[in-house]
Amino acid sequence: MTGAALRPVNRDDLAGFHAVMMAAGMDSRSSWARTTPDDLERSLFSPGAGGFLAVGAGEVLGCVGYRPDLSTTGGPHTLTLNKLATHPTARGTGLGRALVWQVEHVARAGGYGRVLLAVSQFNLDVLPFYEKLGYVVSDDLYAHANPSSPPPVVLVKPIFSPLSGGVGPGVRGSFTALPRTQANDEYAG
């Protein structure tokens, strides 16, 4: 990734965050296309939630949000990654990967055992991107699914966290912890 700085999102960033989401080109049938700045404020600034912006040359080039999964399926050891978007002009630069790593760092630092995300049925072309980052399809339900949209594909990734004694409780499924790699540790320091 070159030419962009990652920083935490604040309320003054909501318009830029929303603009890059809308510029990402999501299918209009997805609940993503119905997201408003007010929805973003509720999602990004609820207890334990947050997000990051990637800014280059004074423009928002990417964004991502996260929030604790308070559902009975994910539980307190799951951090949900959401609203990952990169401006079309910034694609292929590693920016999306860097934003995902930032959320994984938050998960590690917060003692979460895994990161969960949901992919819209109208955006399945992104599945290989997440799979390359170590995410696997899960049968978990997505606590924040929009009831007026088809159920999303849920992916999870175990996160090594010293605070949880490694891969934390609440990690379910037939996968094992990923070996520690430079990619997984780049933002852990």
N, C-alpha and C positions, 0 to 999 in steps of 0.2 A: 504494500500500500504506500503510495507516495502522495505528497501534497495535501494531506488532510490531517487535522488534529481531532482526536476524540476527546469529548468532555461530557460531564453529566448534564442532563437536560434540566432546565428550570422553566417556570411558568411563562417567562417572556419568550420562550422558544416554541410555544405550541403552534403558532402559525407556520413556522418553518418546518417543524416536524410533520404537521398535517400536509403541507405542500409537497414534501418529498414522498410521503405515502401516496398521495394522489397522482404524482408524476410517475410512480413505479409501474403503472400500467396494469393493475389488477383487473380481472374480469368484472364487469359491472354487476354480475349476478352475485358476487361475493359480498358478505357483510362488511368486508374491508371498505368497499366503495361507499358504504353508508356511514362510515365513521366520521364523527364531527369533532371539532376542537373541544367541545364540552366533554365528549366521550373520552378523549385523550386525557384531559385534566383529571377525570375520575380515575382512569386506569393508571396513569403515571404518578399520581400524587396521593394514592391511597396508602395506608400504613404498610411499610416494608417494600413499597414499589419504587420504581425509578426508571431511568433510561439514559441513553447516551445519544449524542449527536456527533456526526463527522462533519467538520466544517473545513472548507478549503477555499481560499481566495474570497472569503467573506460570504460564501454560499453554503447552504446546508446540502451536503451530498449524500448523507445516509442517516438512518436512525434505527433505534431498537428500544424496546421497553422490556420490563420484567416486573413480576410480582409474585409473592408467595402463593402457593396453591393451597387454598384453605378448604378444599373439598375432602370428602372422606376417602376418595380413591387415591389422590396424590399425597395428601397429608403434609405435615409440617416439614418434611425433609425434601420437598420438591419446590424448586423455583421455576416459574413459568416464563419462558422467553416469548415475546410477542412483538408484533408490529415492526419486524425487520424489513427495511426498505433501503434501496440505493437508487439514486437518480440514474436514469439510463446512461448518462454520460460518464458515470463513475463505475460502471459494471466492468468486471474483469480485472480490477485493480487490487483485489484483496480486501477491499473495504468491508464487504459483507462478512467475511471471515473474521476480520478484526473486531467488528461489532459483536459477533457471536462470542468471541473469546472474552470480551469485556464482561458480558453477562455471566459466562462461566467463571470468571474471576470473582464476581460478586457472590456467586453460589459457593465457591470454595471458601472465600473469606467469611461467609455467613454460616458455614457449617452444613450446608445443604448436601444431600447425598446424590441428587440428580437434577438435571434440567429437563423440563418437558416443554414441547412446543406442538402447535397444531398447524397443519397445512390444509388450506381450503381445497375442496374437491375441484375448484376452478383454477387451481395453481399447482397441480401435481408435477409440473415440469421442474419444480425446485427440489423435489425429493433427492436426486443425486447429490446436490450441493450439501444438504444436511448429512446424508449418508457418508460422504467423504470426510465430514467433520466428526464422525463417530456416533451419530444418532441412528437409532434403530426403531422400526415401526413397532408400536405397542398396542395392546388391546385396551389400554386405559381410556377412560372417558375424559373429555376436555371440559373442565368445570365452567369455562367461559364461553362455551359454544352458543351461537345465536340460534334460537329455536326456529327461526324462519329460513335457515340455510341447511343444506345437506350436512350430515355429520363430517367433521374434518378427519384427516389422517393424523394420528397422534404419534409423535416420535419422542424418545427419551434417550438421555445419555448419562451414564453414571459419572459422578464427579468425585475425584479424590479430594477429601477435605481433612486436614489434620484435626479440625474441631469435631468431626463426626467419627474419628478413629479410622479414617479411610473412606471407603464407599459407605455412605450412611444408611441407617435403617430406612425403610420405606422404598428401597430400591427393589423392584420386583421384576420378574421375568427370567428368561433363560440366558441372559448375557452376563458376562463377568466384567470386572473393572478393566479398563483399557490400560495397556502399559504406559508408563509415563514417557512422554516424548517432548521434544522441544516445542512442538506446536501446542500441546496441552499445557505446558508450563510457561509459555512465553509471557502470559499476563499474570502468572501466579506469584511472581516475585515481588 
